[in-house]
Amino acid sequence: MSPEARASYVEDQALGLPGLFDVHTHFLPPRVMAKVRHQFDSAGPLIGRTWPLEYRAPDEDLVATLRGFGVRRFSALPYAHKPEMAEFLNDWAFGFADRTPGCLRSATFYPEPGAAAYVERRIRSGAEIFKVHVQVGGFDVRDPLLVDVWGVLAETGTPVVIHAGSGPVGTAHTGPGPVAELLAAHPRLALVIAHLGAPEYAEFLDLVATYDRVRADTTMVFTPFFDELGAAFPLGLVSRLRDLQPKILLGSDFPNIPYPYSEQLAALTRLDLGDDWLRDVCWYNGVRLFGERPRESESSPQC
């Protein structure tokens, strides 16, 4: 999407936004990102189909590309899939955020001894958002090793983007059931349900509606590619997105997407939920969650 196309999106539709707030983007250490790309290229077992990545470049170029789309605030969202990995990712993600204006300080955790201690330490050090990927991580959110982690996160209200839906490939740990039990035990958790919970949309939207701090992001949903995966959003649920307007956040999965970034934005406009809905989803809901102003180091994009 060219800067001109982005300007048309923001201005011609009279949205009047300063830009876009994408809460679901990924920046990872180079070796980790290379392994992630290999999984997509080889249609790995947790992907299940060909996934031709649209964007491949060094981080600085990807950031510039993202800003060219009009994105002004975004995330890094590392996620751990084995013990003793989370803090390596957290060190890298903090460094990336500190040198990248507009990026939220992102972190992750894994069910392992000491997880509550490092999560609490990261929050004290300025972590703004966490990411966990139940499918890739291969763990149960109800794991006893995570009880104190969830307690810390609930107490502080720190948002956690959680991929727990069974798409694109379900596992023994995915689905709404474990998350429902988690929220029953920790009702103050500020979860952000990735991909609107695809494909268990209705069940996850019930959780968004029930719990004050639970939200969902739009990542990949409504795009033709996602529909072809068998994860089309049911037309009968679209009205619920209007009802949940303050709780829906823009997400994209950039750069690990198999189509141009503009397709996510076009997909949202096709819902025909109105300019106010688009304004909230594309900018204001993110600002309300993470604050009116970015950190001082985020205030002047370097591109």
C-alpha positions as CSV (number, residue, x, y, z in Angstrom):
1,M,0.0,0.0,0.0
2,S,1.6,3.2,-1.1
3,P,1.6,6.4,1.1
4,E,-0.9,7.8,-1.4
5,A,-3.2,4.9,-0.9
6,R,-2.8,5.2,2.9
7,A,-3.6,8.9,2.7
8,S,-6.8,8.1,0.7
9,Y,-7.8,5.6,3.3
10,V,-7.4,8.1,6.2
11,E,-8.5,11.3,4.5
12,D,-10.9,10.5,1.7
13,Q,-13.1,8.5,4.0
14,A,-12.9,11.4,6.4
15,L,-11.5,9.3,9.3
16,G,-9.3,12.2,10.3
17,L,-6.8,9.9,12.1
18,P,-3.2,10.7,12.7
19,G,-2.4,7.2,11.5
20,L,-3.0,3.5,12.4
21,F,-2.4,1.7,15.7
22,D,-1.6,-2.0,14.8
23,V,-1.3,-4.0,18.0
24,H,-0.3,-7.3,16.3
25,T,2.9,-7.1,14.3
26,H,6.0,-9.2,14.7
27,F,9.7,-8.3,15.0
28,L,12.0,-11.0,16.2
29,P,15.8,-11.7,16.5
30,P,17.1,-12.4,13.0
31,R,17.9,-16.1,13.6
32,V,14.4,-16.6,15.2
33,M,12.7,-14.8,12.3
34,A,14.6,-16.9,9.8
35,K,13.2,-20.1,11.5
36,V,9.7,-18.6,11.5
37,R,9.9,-17.8,7.8
38,H,11.2,-21.4,7.1
39,Q,8.0,-22.7,8.8
40,F,5.9,-20.6,6.5
41,D,7.9,-21.5,3.4
42,S,7.8,-25.2,4.1
43,A,4.1,-25.3,5.2
44,G,5.2,-26.6,8.6
45,P,2.9,-28.8,10.7
46,L,1.4,-25.8,12.6
47,I,0.7,-23.9,9.4
48,G,-0.6,-26.7,7.2
49,R,-0.6,-25.0,3.8
50,T,1.5,-22.9,1.5
51,W,1.9,-19.4,3.0
52,P,3.9,-17.2,0.6
53,L,5.2,-14.3,2.7
54,E,4.6,-10.8,1.1
55,Y,7.3,-9.0,3.1
56,R,11.0,-10.0,3.6
57,A,13.6,-7.4,4.5
58,P,15.8,-6.2,7.3
59,D,14.0,-4.8,10.3
60,E,14.7,-1.2,9.5
61,D,13.2,-1.6,6.0
62,L,10.2,-3.4,7.4
63,V,9.6,-0.6,9.9
64,A,9.9,2.0,7.1
65,T,7.4,0.0,5.1
66,L,5.0,-0.2,8.0
67,R,5.2,3.5,8.5
68,G,4.6,4.0,4.8
69,F,1.2,2.3,5.3
70,G,0.4,5.0,7.9
71,V,1.1,2.8,11.0
72,R,2.4,5.1,13.8
73,R,2.2,2.7,16.8
74,F,2.8,-1.1,16.7
75,S,4.3,-4.0,18.6
76,A,7.1,-6.6,18.3
77,L,5.3,-9.6,20.0
78,P,8.0,-12.3,20.5
79,Y,6.6,-15.6,21.7
80,A,8.5,-18.5,23.3
81,H,8.1,-22.1,22.4
82,K,10.5,-23.7,24.9
83,P,12.0,-23.2,28.3
84,E,14.7,-20.6,28.9
85,M,13.9,-18.8,25.6
86,A,11.5,-16.0,26.9
87,E,14.1,-13.8,28.5
88,F,16.4,-13.9,25.4
89,L,13.5,-12.8,23.3
90,N,12.5,-10.2,25.9
91,D,16.0,-8.7,26.0
92,W,16.0,-8.4,22.2
93,A,12.4,-7.0,22.0
94,F,13.1,-4.3,24.6
95,G,16.2,-3.2,22.7
96,F,14.2,-3.1,19.5
97,A,11.5,-1.0,21.0
98,D,14.0,1.4,22.6
99,R,15.6,2.1,19.2
100,T,12.4,2.1,17.2
101,P,10.0,5.0,17.8
102,G,6.4,3.9,17.9
103,C,7.0,0.3,19.0
104,L,5.5,-0.9,22.2
105,R,7.9,-2.6,24.6
106,S,6.9,-6.2,24.0
107,A,7.6,-9.4,26.0
108,T,6.6,-13.0,26.4
109,F,6.7,-15.8,28.9
110,Y,6.6,-19.6,29.1
111,P,5.4,-22.1,31.7
112,E,8.7,-22.6,33.6
113,P,10.1,-22.0,37.1
114,G,10.8,-18.3,37.7
115,A,8.4,-17.1,35.0
116,A,6.4,-15.0,37.5
117,A,9.6,-13.3,38.7
118,Y,10.8,-12.3,35.2
119,V,7.3,-11.2,34.1
120,E,7.0,-8.9,37.2
121,R,10.5,-7.6,36.5
122,R,9.7,-6.9,32.9
123,I,6.6,-5.0,33.9
124,R,8.5,-2.9,36.3
125,S,11.0,-2.2,33.5
126,G,8.3,-0.9,31.2
127,A,6.8,-3.9,29.4
128,E,3.6,-2.6,27.7
129,I,2.3,-5.8,26.1
130,F,3.0,-9.6,26.2
131,K,2.4,-12.3,23.6
132,V,1.8,-16.0,24.1
133,H,1.1,-18.4,21.3
134,V,-0.7,-21.5,22.7
135,Q,-0.5,-23.4,19.5
136,V,3.2,-22.9,18.8
137,G,4.2,-23.0,22.4
138,G,2.4,-26.3,23.0
139,F,1.2,-25.5,26.5
140,D,-2.0,-25.2,28.5
141,V,-2.8,-21.8,29.8
142,R,-4.0,-23.5,33.0
143,D,-0.5,-24.9,33.6
144,P,0.3,-24.6,37.3
145,L,3.6,-22.9,36.4
146,L,1.6,-20.0,35.0
147,V,-0.8,-19.4,38.0
148,D,1.4,-16.7,39.5
149,V,2.2,-15.2,36.1
150,W,-1.5,-14.7,35.4
151,G,-1.9,-13.2,38.9
152,V,0.8,-10.6,38.3
153,L,-0.7,-9.7,34.9
154,A,-4.2,-9.4,36.3
155,E,-3.0,-7.2,39.1
156,T,-1.2,-4.9,36.8
157,G,-3.7,-4.9,33.9
158,T,-0.9,-5.4,31.4
159,P,-2.3,-6.5,28.1
160,V,-1.5,-10.0,26.7
161,V,-2.1,-10.9,23.1
162,I,-3.0,-14.5,23.2
163,H,-3.3,-16.8,20.2
164,A,-5.5,-19.5,21.5
165,G,-8.0,-20.1,18.7
166,S,-7.6,-23.4,16.8
167,G,-6.6,-21.8,13.5
168,P,-4.8,-22.5,11.3
169,V,-4.2,-25.9,12.9
170,G,-5.8,-26.9,16.2
171,T,-3.9,-28.7,19.0
172,A,-4.8,-30.2,22.3
173,H,-4.3,-26.9,24.0
174,T,-6.2,-24.5,21.6
175,G,-9.8,-23.5,21.7
176,P,-12.0,-21.3,24.0
177,G,-12.4,-23.8,26.8
178,P,-9.0,-23.4,28.5
179,V,-9.2,-19.6,28.1
180,A,-12.7,-19.5,29.6
181,E,-11.4,-21.4,32.7
182,L,-8.4,-19.1,32.9
183,L,-10.6,-16.0,32.9
184,A,-12.9,-17.6,35.5
185,A,-9.9,-17.9,37.8
186,H,-8.4,-14.5,36.8
187,P,-11.3,-12.3,35.7
188,R,-9.2,-9.1,35.7
189,L,-6.8,-10.3,33.0
190,A,-6.4,-7.9,30.1
191,L,-6.3,-10.5,27.3
192,V,-6.4,-9.5,23.6
193,I,-7.8,-12.5,21.7
194,A,-5.7,-12.8,18.5
195,H,-7.4,-13.3,15.2
196,L,-10.8,-12.7,16.9
197,G,-10.4,-16.2,18.2
198,A,-10.6,-17.9,14.7
199,P,-12.2,-20.2,14.0
200,E,-14.1,-20.3,17.3
201,Y,-15.3,-16.7,16.8
202,A,-18.6,-16.9,18.7
203,E,-17.2,-18.5,21.8
204,F,-14.3,-16.0,22.0
205,L,-16.5,-13.0,21.4
206,D,-18.6,-14.2,24.3
207,L,-15.5,-13.9,26.5
208,V,-14.8,-10.4,25.1
209,A,-18.4,-9.4,26.0
210,T,-18.3,-11.0,29.4
211,Y,-15.0,-9.7,30.9
212,D,-14.3,-6.0,31.2
213,R,-10.6,-6.1,30.3
214,V,-10.8,-8.7,27.4
215,R,-10.5,-7.5,23.9
216,A,-9.8,-9.0,20.4
217,D,-7.8,-8.0,17.4
218,T,-8.7,-8.3,13.8
219,T,-5.5,-10.0,12.6
220,M,-6.0,-11.6,9.2
221,V,-9.7,-12.0,9.7
222,F,-12.0,-11.0,6.8
223,T,-9.2,-11.2,4.2
224,P,-9.7,-13.6,1.2
225,F,-6.7,-15.6,2.2
226,F,-8.1,-16.3,5.7
227,D,-11.5,-17.2,4.2
228,E,-9.8,-19.7,2.0
229,L,-8.3,-21.3,5.1
230,G,-11.9,-22.3,6.1
231,A,-11.9,-19.6,8.8
232,A,-14.4,-17.1,7.3
233,F,-16.0,-14.9,9.8
234,P,-19.8,-15.8,10.0
235,L,-22.0,-13.0,8.6
236,G,-24.4,-13.5,11.5
237,L,-21.7,-12.3,13.9
238,V,-20.8,-9.1,12.2
239,S,-23.3,-7.1,14.3
240,R,-21.5,-8.2,17.4
241,L,-18.4,-6.4,16.2
242,R,-20.5,-3.2,16.3
243,D,-21.7,-4.0,19.8
244,L,-18.1,-4.6,20.9
245,Q,-16.7,-1.5,19.1
246,P,-14.6,-0.3,22.1
247,K,-13.0,-3.7,22.4
248,I,-11.8,-4.4,18.9
249,L,-8.2,-3.6,18.0
250,L,-6.5,-3.4,14.6
251,G,-4.1,-6.3,14.1
252,S,-2.3,-7.5,10.9
253,D,0.4,-10.1,11.6
254,F,2.8,-7.9,9.5
255,P,5.3,-8.9,8.1
256,N,4.3,-12.6,8.2
257,I,1.3,-12.2,5.8
258,P,0.7,-13.7,2.4
259,Y,-0.9,-10.6,0.8
260,P,-0.4,-6.8,0.8
261,Y,-1.0,-5.0,4.1
262,S,-3.8,-3.0,2.4
263,E,-6.0,-6.1,2.2
264,Q,-6.5,-6.0,6.0
265,L,-7.7,-2.4,5.8
266,A,-9.9,-3.0,2.8
267,A,-11.4,-6.0,4.6
268,L,-12.4,-3.9,7.5
269,T,-14.0,-1.2,5.3
270,R,-16.1,-3.9,3.6
271,L,-17.8,-4.7,6.9
272,D,-19.6,-1.4,6.4
273,L,-19.7,-0.8,10.2
274,G,-19.3,2.9,9.8
275,D,-16.5,5.5,10.1
276,D,-16.8,5.7,13.9
277,W,-16.2,2.0,14.2
278,L,-13.2,2.3,11.9
279,R,-11.8,5.2,13.8
280,D,-12.0,3.3,17.1
281,V,-10.6,0.1,15.7
282,C,-7.8,1.6,13.6
283,W,-6.6,4.1,16.2
284,Y,-8.5,5.2,19.3
285,N,-9.0,1.8,21.0
286,G,-5.3,1.2,20.9
287,V,-4.6,4.7,22.3
288,R,-7.1,4.1,25.1
289,L,-5.5,0.8,26.0
290,F,-1.9,1.9,25.9
291,G,-2.1,5.6,26.6
292,E,-2.7,8.9,24.8
293,R,1.0,9.5,24.2
294,P,3.8,7.1,23.3
295,R,6.9,6.9,25.4
296,E,9.3,9.8,24.8
297,S,11.6,7.6,22.7
298,E,8.6,6.8,20.4
299,S,7.6,10.4,19.7
300,S,9.6,11.1,16.6
301,P,9.6,8.4,13.9
302,Q,13.0,8.1,12.2
303,C,11.7,7.8,8.6
